Amino acid sequence: MLKRSGVQEPFSRDKVITGVRKACQGRPVSEDELALLAQQVEDTIRQAGQAEVPTGEVGLAILTPLRSLDEVAYLRFASVYRGFSSLTDFEKEISFLRDDHESAYS
């Protein structure tokens, strides 16, 4: 993994779980579900076939399975990862989630 500072470090499922666990605090998400999400993220990263993966791509790889797991945790994680700075940022993301739900049930 290549951090923004340029430092390289190995991919860590534990770091993924720790970061996502914070977003899932107080939500009905089990440790097994967190472990499965971390595995999905690792699989996505490996499929990319790159020797060095920027941390930003790891964050993107977390968002999709997290959205499926728990939308509140997804919003929490996305707000930090994407640097939400206003209510408008949350409103746009919630609108995206609503549109996604409507298209899934149409």
Backbone as a ProteinNet text record, in pm:
[ID]
protein_1_A
[PRIMARY]
MLKRSGVQEPFSRDKVITGVRKACQGRPVSEDELALLAQQVEDTIRQAGQAEVPTGEVGLAILTPLRSLDEVAYLRFASVYRGFSSLTDFEKEISFLRDDHESAYS
[TERTIARY]
84.2	0	89.7	51.1	128	46.8	96.6	26.6	48.5	-37.2	-26.4	109.4	170.1	300.6	413.7	380.6	482	538.8	503.5	550.8	478.8	555.1	497.1	477.7	365.8	344.1	255.7	266.9	187	37.8	-45.8	-189.7	-218.8	-311.6	-346.3	-497.8	-546.8	-689.4	-727.9	-637.7	-666.7	-690.2	-612.3	-632	-765.5	-803.1	-933.1	-1043.6	-1033.9	-1135.8	-1142.1	-1027.1	-1024.3	-1092.7	-1062	-1123.1	-1272.3	-1313	-1455.2	-1530.3	-1466.1	-1530.7	-1573.3	-1491.9	-1526.7	-1653.9	-1665.2	-1784.6	-1907.1	-1884.4	-1993.3	-2031	-1965.1	-1990	-2138.8	-2198.7	-2339.6	-2434.3	-2381.4	-2462.2	-2467.1	-2568.6	-2580.5	-2490.9	-2359.7	-2261	-2171.9	-2161.7	-2083.9	-1936.7	-1854.7	-1712.3	-1692.2	-1776.4	-1766.7	-1794.5	-1890.7	-1921.9	-1806.5	-1742	-1625.1	-1511.3	-1489.9	-1383.5	-1412	-1537.8	-1575	-1553.7	-1590.5	-1568.6	-1419.7	-1336.7	-1191.9	-1139.1	-1193.4	-1152.8	-1193.4	-1314.4	-1360.9	-1270.9	-1231.1	-1142.5	-1008	-953.3	-825.4	-835.8	-944.6	-965.1	-970.3	-1039.8	-1050	-912.7	-835.1	-701.1	-611.5	-617.5	-535	-574.2	-703.6	-751	-700.5	-670.7	-618.5	-480.9	-409.8	-281.9	-168.8	-181.8	-77.1	14.2	141.5	236.5	215.3	188.5	163.7	25.9	-55.9	-191.6	-202.2	-238.4	-254.7	-365.4	-348.8	-448.9	-585.5	-588.7	-715.9	-794.6	-724.8	-792.5	-842.9	-773.2	-820.9	-951.2	-955.2	-1078.1	-1194.1	-1168.4	-1273.4	-1319.3	-1225	-1258.7	-1342.2	-1333.1	-1412.1	-1555.2	-1573.5	-1704.4	-1814.5	-1788.2	-1894.4	-1947.3	-1860.7	-1917	-1974.3	-1920.2	-1972.5	-2112.9	-2136.4	-2269.7	-2372.1	-2333.2	-2422.9	-2442.8	-2340.6	-2345.2	-2431.6	-2407.3	-2480.1	-2467.6	-2579.4	-2575.8	-2535.9	-2570.8	-2530.6	-2379	-2323.9	-2178.5	-2111.1	-2172.4	-2120.4	-2112.6	-2220.1	-2219.5	-2112.6	-2097.8	-1994.7	-1855.2	-1829	-1697.9	-1675.7	-1774.9	-1762.9	-1741	-1804.3	-1790.5	-1646.7	-1577.4	-1436.9	-1348.4	-1370.3	-1286.5	-1292.9	-1412	-1429.1	-1422.7	-1406.2	-1387.9	-1510.7	-1627.8	-1748.6	-1724.9	-1764.7	-1742.8	-1870.6	-1982.9	-2107.1	-2225.6	-2338.1	-2461.7	-2494.3	-2459.9	-2484.3	-2413.1	-2292.7	-2219.8	-2297.9	-2352.9	-2432.9	-2560.6	-2623.8	-2747.8	-2726.1	-2616	-2585.5	-2566	-2493.6	-2468	-2595.5	-2679.1	-2806.9	-2896.2	-2894.9	-2971.8	-2923.9	-2792.6	-2734.8	-2784.2	-2784.3	-2831.5	-2979.5	-3058.4	-3202.1	-3223.5	-3152	-3164.3	-3125.3	-3022.4	-2976.5	-3083.4	-3151	-3259.4	-3376.3	-3412.3	-3526.4	-3501.1	-3379.9	-3349.9	-3343	-3303.9	-3297.6	-3435.5	-3532.8	-3667.7	-3765.5	-3715.6	-3804.1	-3819.9
-115.9	0	123.5	220.5	343.8	456.3	506.8	613.6	747	841.4	975.3	1038.8	1007.3	1064.5	1003.4	897.2	829.3	706.4	685.4	569.9	444.3	336.6	208.4	122.3	50.9	-46.7	-157.2	-275.7	-387	-365.5	-424.3	-421	-491	-436.1	-494.6	-504.4	-627.7	-647	-586	-598	-543.2	-392.8	-321.9	-176.7	-144.9	-226.5	-208	-228	-336.5	-366.2	-256.2	-208.9	-103	23.8	62.9	183.1	168.4	53.9	31.5	12	-50.4	-71.6	62.6	164.5	297	348.4	330	374.3	292.6	167.8	76	82.3	168.1	174.9	201.5	115.4	130.2	75.6	17.2	-38.2	-190.3	-254.2	-400.2	-474.3	-457.9	-520.6	-609.1	-737	-832.4	-831.5	-889.3	-903.5	-992.1	-1093.4	-1179.6	-1100.4	-1010.8	-927.5	-833	-779.6	-693.4	-772.7	-894.2	-978.3	-1011	-1038.7	-1067	-943.8	-827	-703.4	-683.4	-705.2	-689.9	-787.5	-907.9	-1006.5	-960.7	-905	-854.1	-740.3	-653.8	-542.9	-597.6	-693.6	-752.1	-819.6	-891	-955.8	-852.6	-742.7	-635.9	-577	-554.1	-497.2	-594	-720.7	-820.8	-834	-825.5	-837.2	-722.2	-609.1	-495.2	-528.4	-620	-667.2	-566.4	-465.4	-364.4	-400.8	-373.8	-399.9	-301.7	-176.6	-73.4	-14.1	-15.2	37.5	159.5	274.6	393	371.7	430.5	414.8	463.8	559.9	608.1	499.1	409.4	297.6	196.6	184.3	96.3	153.6	283.9	348.4	326	338.6	312.8	167.6	76.8	-65.3	-96.4	-14.2	-32.6	15.8	124.1	187.4	97.2	24	-56.4	-165.4	-251.3	-352.7	-292.8	-180.9	-118.1	-63.6	-8.8	42.3	-71.4	-189.3	-305.4	-356.9	-344.5	-394.9	-307.6	-176.1	-85.2	56.9	113.8	246	358.4	346.4	449.7	446.6	327.3	314.2	363.7	333.4	382.4	535	600.8	747.7	800.9	737.9	780.3	768.4	651.9	628.6	723	734.9	821.9	966.5	1009.1	1149.1	1181.4	1084.7	1104.8	1084.6	972.6	937.6	1044.6	1092.3	1192.2	1335.4	1351	1483.8	1571.9	1518	1599.3	1722.1	1836.7	1960	2038.8	1986.2	2058.9	1963.3	2014.3	1937.9	1899.1	1984.1	1956.3	1828.9	1806.5	1684	1559.8	1566.2	1454.5	1438.9	1550.4	1544.9	1481.6	1515.8	1457.2	1306.9	1263.4	1120.4	1045.2	1104.8	1042.4	1034.7	1137.4	1136.5	1023.7	1006	897	762	744.2	618.7	596.1	702.1	690.3	650.6	715.9	683.5	538.3	492.6	356.1	258.3	291.8	207	203.2	319.1	326.3	245.4	251.8	176.3	26.1	-10	-151.8	-213	-130.3	-181.7	-146.7	-96.5	-62.1	-177.4
0	0	0	-75.8	-84.6	-20.8	92.4	163.8	93.5	125.6	63.9	88.3	201.5	235.8	153.4	76.1	-3	64.7	190.6	266.1	217	201.4	161.8	284.9	288.6	394.6	339.7	396.5	345.6	375	289.3	313	444.7	521.2	650.6	664.9	670.1	696.1	829.6	927.8	1060.1	1055.1	973.3	961.3	895.3	796.4	732.4	835.8	911.4	1012.1	1117.1	1162.6	1263.9	1213.1	1089.9	1033.8	1012.9	963.6	938.5	1069.4	1167.4	1298.1	1358.9	1342.6	1395.9	1330.9	1200.4	1129.1	1168.8	1211.3	1246.8	1394.6	1469	1612.6	1639.5	1721.7	1755.9	1650.1	1545.1	1436.3	1450.7	1393.7	1405.7	1306.1	1325.3	1236.6	1322.7	1284.5	1363.6	1323.4	1408.3	1378.7	1256.1	1240.8	1121.9	994.4	1001.2	883.9	852.3	956.6	935.4	872.6	919	863	716.2	684.3	545.7	457.6	508.1	433.2	406.1	507.5	490.1	386.3	384.8	283.5	143.5	132.6	3.7	-45.7	46.1	10.3	-36.8	36.9	-2.4	-139.2	-163.8	-293.7	-406.2	-382.8	-482.8	-512.8	-407.8	-424.1	-502.2	-467.5	-537.3	-684.3	-713.7	-851.5	-938.3	-874.9	-950.4	-1008.8	-944.9	-996.9	-990.2	-907.6	-894.3	-777.3	-793.6	-685.2	-570.2	-604.8	-503.6	-528	-424.1	-434.5	-343.8	-399.2	-314.7	-211.4	-94	11.7	-34.2	-123.9	-176.1	-245.4	-313.7	-379.6	-278	-167.4	-60.6	-4.7	15.5	63.4	-31.7	-161.3	-260.1	-255.5	-235	-227.6	-103.6	-1.8	120.7	100.5	26.9	18.1	-37.2	-143.5	-205.1	-111.9	-54.7	35.8	164.2	208.9	329.9	305.4	187.1	153.4	159.5	112.3	117	258.9	339.9	477	567.6	567	655.6	601.2	560.2	496.4	591	718.2	814.6	832.4	847.8	859.5	731.7	617.9	489.4	489	531	534.2	629	742.8	837.6	775.5	715.8	656.2	538.7	452.3	335	375.6	484.5	526.1	565.1	624.3	660.8	538.5	468.8	353.9	244.5	216.3	110.3	162	292.5	350.1	340.8	375.1	373.5	461	409.2	484.7	508.6	459.3	478	474.8	515.3	510.3	366.9	273.3	131.7	87.7	136.9	102.8	147.9	269.2	319.4	236.7	205.7	128.2	-8.8	-73.3	-204.1	-192.8	-90.5	-73.7	-38.8	45.4	79.9	-43.6	-124.9	-249.8	-341.3	-349.3	-427.8	-376.1	-243.3	-184.5	-213.5	-204.5	-234.4	-379.9	-470.6	-612.9	-637.9	-569.2	-582	-536.1	-423.5	-372.6	-470.9	-523.1	-614.9	-740.6	-793.2	-914.7	-885.1	-763.7	-727.5	-710.8	-672.6	-647.5	-757.7	-869.1	-981	-1075.4
[MASK]
++++++++++++++++++++++++++++++++++++++++++++++++++++++++++++++++++++++++++++++++++++++++++++++++++++++++++

